[in-house]
Amino acid sequence: MKLKEKFQWALVVPTSMGIRLTPTAQGQPVHKSDSLFMQATSAESNVASVPAYLGLPVKVLTTFVKGSPVAQFIKDNLRSRNLAFEGKEVEQGGPWGLRHQINIADSGFGSRGPRVWNDRAGEVGRTLNVADFDLERLFGQEGVRILHLSGLIGALSHETSIFCLELARAAKKYGTLISFDLNFRASFWKGREEELSSIFKEIASISDILVGNEEDFQLCLGIEGPEAGGKDITAKIESFKGMINNVKKAFPHTSVYATTLREVVDGNKHLWGAIMLEGGQWHVIEPRPIRVLDRIGGGDGFVGGLLHGILKGWEPAKWAQFGWATGALATTFITDYGQPADEEQVWSIWNGNARVLR
C-alpha cells in the first residue's frame, strides 16, 4: 500500500455523533441506576480517537442539530480528543424533529452480560449528504491518507449509504487509501438487504483494508465463514483463516484483511486475539486474557490502532500488535473509546507490562 506523501489529514471518518449514557456506579444496570454518565460517542470517532490522541491530524465528517446544547457538548468533546470536524448545521424542526442519537449502555459485570439500548429516532446523522461536503477540496486540495468507513454509517439511511459510496469513489480517484469496517447490524439492514449488499460490495471492491468479524463478512458480503460466538475461539483460527481467504478471492484488490477474535469468559474477563492477512503473510495473535471494565468499543480500538500503525509506516506485524493493544486499552476505560497517553503505554500493554511507571 502506498500512502499519499502530501496530505493535511492522516485519517478522515464520516460519522453520526451522539451521546452515550451509562450508570455512574460502574457495573450497575441502567434500570437500577438514578444517575448516568454522559459522553459523546460514535463507533467511527472511537476509531479516529487512537491516532488523534497520538498526535496525527484527523478529521470527522458529520452533521449537527443547529443550536442544540447536545451538539455543543459533542463539538467540545471532539476538540478535547484532538479531532477536527466539519459538518452542516441542520434545523431541529421543533421538539419532535431531529436530534443526536442516544446510546444507553449497561456495561455488565461478572456473570451479567452487557446490554445496549439504541434510541435513534429522528437521528440527525441520517441526513448526511454528499452535497454538503466539498470532496474535491478534501481529497484533491487538502489531501487525505486514509478514509475510514463503517458499515454503521453505510447502512444508517439511503442518504448515508450514497454518502459513503461517493466518499469511497472520491478517495479512490485521488489516491487515498480506503479502510472499511463492515459492522453489520440486522436492524439497519431490514428491508434494504438487496440495496445494501450491492453498495457494500462496491465499497469493498475498492477498499485497501477490510475489517470484520465472522458475522460481518457472511451477512454483508455473502462470504462463507465460521459460526459466530461460542467457546474455544483458538480452535477456530484455521476456519477464520479460511474465511479471510474466501474474502480475498472475492475482493482481490484489498491489501489488508483483518478480524478480531474474542471469547467471553465473563463480563470482566475475555480472551482477546486477532488475525491479519497482509499481502500473502499471516499475522495471528492467539487469544490472550484481558481484564474488561467496559467491552463496548474494543473492536473500534483495534481498528484505530491498526490504522495508526499503517499511517506511521511500521512493519505489518506491528500493525496487528498495536491494534490488539489499543483494543485491549479501550476496554479499560469508562468511555467507549481508548485514550492512549502515548505509544509507549500501548506497547506496554502488548508486552504485558502493567508495572507502575514513575
Secondary structure, 3 states (H helix, E strand, C coil): CCCCCCCCEEEEEECCCEEEEEECCCCCCHHHCCCEEEEEECHHHHHHHHHHHCCCCEEEEEEEECCCHHHHHHHHHHHHCCEEEEEEEECCCCCCCCECEEEEEECCECCECCEEEEECCCEHHHHCCHHHCCHHHHHHHHCEEEEEEEHHHHCCCHHHHHHHHHHHHHHHHCCCEEEEECCCCHHHHCCCHHHHHHHHHHHHHCCCEEECCHHHHHHHHCCCCCCCCCCCHHHHHHHHHHHHHHHHHHCCCCCEEEEEEEEEEECCEEEEEEEEEECCEEEEEEEEEEECCCCCCHHHHHHHHHHHHHHCCCCHHHHHHHHHHHHHHHCCCCCCCCCCCCHHHHHHHHCCCCCCCC
